[in-house]
Amino acid sequence: MPNHFPRWLVAALILPCFAGPVSFAQQPESAATVSASPQGTESKSGEKIVVPAGTRLALILHNSVSTRQARSGLAVYLETTFPVVQNGRILIPAGSYVSGEIVEAKRPGRVKGRAELMIRLNTLVLPNGYSVDFNAVPENAGTGGNESVNSEGTIKGDTDKSADVATVVTTTALGLGIGSATTLSGKGAAVGAAAGAGVGLLAVLASRGPEAELPRGSTIEAVLTRPLYLDAEKIQFTDPGKASLLPGPENRRPERRRFPY
């Protein structure tokens, strides 16, 4: 007795055999694609670039600072003038902003003691707006005067000893001339010279030494005291940048401030 099956029944039995393997083969491929994407994103966003301690920053000062008015907590604003590059990658372009504050300000003494400014730099703002905290101190400064920087990053004013000597010599010579002209004797000249020297010494003691000054446009070389960690995702610079064009400070001679200023 021949077996006759309806064609629709044969088709219903055969088609699932081909459709099933195709469906199972496609599912693992889709699952692998979804799970790989978050891992790649997490790795990229968490990457950090380390700028080591000891790295130097070339800076220019935007606001003038002097021990005559400076006080602890006063803000200082600077800008990088040369890019920081590491392994061929621009990390800190020129034109990045740096801010800090005065930690301590000490005016010069009347008898001894030089003026001192202690500055700490603590914030870096890159041209793309990315801001990060960091720690740096001055290592060198070009102020137009004779300020110097010690190993701790403290900026010291000049001593002006030559001007002190000149003041005493000038008043001594003046007293000598007056004494000689008045008494027409060597004794009178000696008395006049002594009086003149005393006046000159009093003038020195009644005045302060030169202030420590950082005029606008002063150049400062700062050094990182701790490593700086940057988010690699935000460090994608291709341009070395460009700093503002600020004129440098004029050359100046140390000057004493007369009492009571």
C-alpha positions in Angstrom: 0.0 0.0 0.0 1.8 3.2 -1.1 2.4 5.9 1.4 1.2 9.3 0.3 1.9 12.3 2.5 0.5 15.7 1.8 3.2 18.1 0.5 2.5 20.6 3.2 3.3 18.1 5.9 6.7 17.2 4.3 7.6 20.9 4.1 6.7 21.4 7.7 9.0 18.6 8.8 12.0 19.5 6.7 12.3 23.3 7.1 13.0 23.4 10.9 16.1 21.2 10.3 17.7 23.9 8.2 16.5 27.0 10.1 17.6 25.6 13.5 21.4 25.5 12.9 21.5 28.9 11.3 19.7 30.4 14.3 22.1 28.8 16.8 25.2 29.8 14.8 24.2 33.5 14.8 23.5 33.8 18.6 27.1 33.3 19.9 28.5 35.9 17.4 26.0 38.6 18.7 26.8 37.9 22.4 30.6 38.2 21.8 30.3 41.6 20.1 28.3 43.1 23.0 30.6 41.9 25.8 33.8 43.2 24.1 32.6 46.8 23.8 32.5 47.8 27.5 35.9 46.3 28.2 37.6 48.4 25.6 35.8 51.6 26.8 36.8 51.1 30.5 40.5 50.5 29.6 40.6 53.7 27.5 38.8 56.0 30.0 41.0 54.8 32.9 44.4 55.3 31.3 46.6 57.9 33.0 49.7 59.7 31.8 52.3 60.4 34.4 54.4 63.5 34.2 57.3 62.8 36.6 58.4 64.9 39.5 61.3 67.1 38.5 59.7 68.1 35.2 60.3 71.8 34.5 57.7 74.3 33.3 58.6 77.6 31.6 56.2 80.3 32.8 55.5 84.0 32.5 53.8 86.0 35.2 50.5 87.9 34.5 50.2 89.9 37.7 52.9 91.7 39.5 53.9 90.7 43.1 56.0 92.6 45.6 56.8 92.0 49.3 55.6 95.6 49.9 52.0 94.6 49.4 52.1 90.8 49.3 50.5 88.7 52.0 49.8 85.0 52.6 47.1 83.6 50.3 47.4 86.2 47.6 46.9 84.6 44.2 49.5 84.5 41.4 48.6 83.9 37.7 51.0 82.5 35.1 51.1 80.9 31.7 53.3 78.3 30.1 55.6 79.6 27.4 57.0 76.3 26.1 55.2 72.9 25.6 56.0 69.9 27.7 56.5 66.8 25.5 56.9 63.2 26.5 57.7 60.4 24.1 56.7 62.6 21.2 53.3 63.4 22.7 52.3 67.0 23.6 51.1 66.9 27.2 51.1 70.5 28.3 50.9 73.0 25.3 52.3 76.5 25.5 49.5 78.9 26.6 48.3 76.7 29.4 47.3 78.6 32.5 48.9 78.1 35.9 47.7 79.5 39.2 49.1 79.5 42.7 49.4 81.5 45.9 51.9 83.2 48.1 52.6 81.0 51.1 54.7 83.6 53.0 55.9 87.2 52.3 58.7 88.8 54.4 59.7 92.4 54.0 63.4 93.4 54.2 64.8 94.4 57.5 66.3 97.8 58.4 69.6 96.4 59.7 69.8 93.0 58.1 67.5 90.5 56.5 66.5 90.2 52.8 63.0 90.3 51.5 61.5 86.9 50.8 58.6 85.5 48.8 57.5 81.9 49.1 55.2 80.8 46.2 53.4 77.5 45.6 51.8 76.6 42.3 48.8 74.3 42.6 46.5 74.4 39.5 47.0 73.7 35.8 44.4 74.6 33.2 45.1 73.2 29.7 43.8 75.0 26.5 40.9 72.5 26.2 39.6 73.5 29.6 40.9 70.4 31.4 41.9 71.4 34.9 44.1 69.4 37.3 45.7 70.0 40.7 49.5 69.8 40.9 52.5 70.8 43.0 55.3 73.0 41.7 57.7 75.6 43.1 59.9 78.3 41.4 63.5 77.2 40.6 64.7 80.3 38.7 63.3 83.7 38.0 64.0 86.6 35.6 62.6 89.7 37.2 64.7 92.5 35.7 66.4 93.0 39.1 68.7 90.9 41.3 66.2 88.6 42.9 67.4 85.0 43.4 65.7 81.7 44.2 67.1 79.3 46.8 66.9 75.5 46.9 63.5 75.6 48.6 61.9 77.7 46.0 61.9 81.0 48.0 62.5 84.1 46.0 64.9 86.5 47.8 65.4 90.2 47.2 68.7 92.0 46.7 70.9 93.2 49.5 71.9 96.6 48.1 75.1 96.7 50.2 76.9 98.9 47.6 74.3 101.6 48.0 74.6 101.4 51.8 78.4 101.9 51.5 77.9 104.8 49.1 75.5 106.6 51.4 78.0 106.4 54.3 80.9 107.5 52.1 79.0 110.4 50.7 77.8 111.8 54.1 81.3 111.3 55.5 82.9 113.2 52.7 80.3 116.0 53.1 81.0 116.2 56.8 84.7 116.3 56.2 84.3 119.2 53.8 82.0 121.1 56.1 84.3 120.5 59.2 87.4 121.7 57.2 85.8 124.8 55.9 84.3 125.8 59.3 87.4 125.3 61.5 90.2 125.4 59.0 91.9 122.7 61.0 92.5 119.0 60.9 90.6 118.5 64.1 87.5 120.1 62.6 87.8 118.0 59.6 87.9 114.8 61.7 84.9 115.9 63.7 83.0 116.7 60.5 83.9 113.4 59.0 82.7 111.5 62.1 79.4 113.5 62.1 78.9 112.8 58.4 79.5 109.1 58.9 77.0 109.0 61.7 74.4 110.7 59.6 75.0 108.2 56.8 74.7 105.3 59.1 71.5 106.6 60.6 70.1 107.0 57.1 70.9 103.4 56.3 69.4 102.1 59.6 66.2 104.2 59.1 65.4 102.6 55.8 64.5 99.1 54.6 66.5 97.1 52.2 65.2 96.4 48.6 61.9 94.7 48.3 61.5 91.4 46.4 59.6 92.2 43.3 58.1 90.1 40.5 56.9 92.6 37.8 54.3 91.6 35.3 56.1 89.7 32.5 58.7 88.1 34.8 59.8 84.7 33.6 59.8 81.8 36.1 61.1 78.3 35.7 59.1 76.0 38.0 59.7 72.4 38.9 57.2 69.7 39.8 57.7 68.5 43.3 55.3 65.5 42.8 54.2 63.4 39.8 51.4 64.9 37.8 48.7 62.5 36.6 46.7 63.4 33.5 43.7 61.7 32.0 44.9 60.2 28.7 41.5 60.7 27.1 41.8 64.5 27.5 45.4 64.8 26.3 44.9 64.7 22.5 46.9 67.8 21.4 48.5 68.1 18.0 49.4 71.8 18.2 52.3 72.9 20.6 50.3 76.0 21.5 51.2 79.7 21.7 51.7 81.8 24.8 50.5 85.4 25.2 52.9 88.1 24.1 53.9 89.9 27.3 56.8 92.4 27.4 59.5 91.4 29.8 60.3 93.5 32.9 62.6 96.5 32.6 66.0 96.2 34.2 66.1 98.0 37.6 68.5 98.7 40.3 67.9 97.8 44.0 66.4 100.7 45.9 65.9 101.1 49.7 62.6 102.2 51.0 62.9 105.2 53.3 61.4 105.2 56.8 58.6 104.8 57.7 57.5 103.1 54.4 
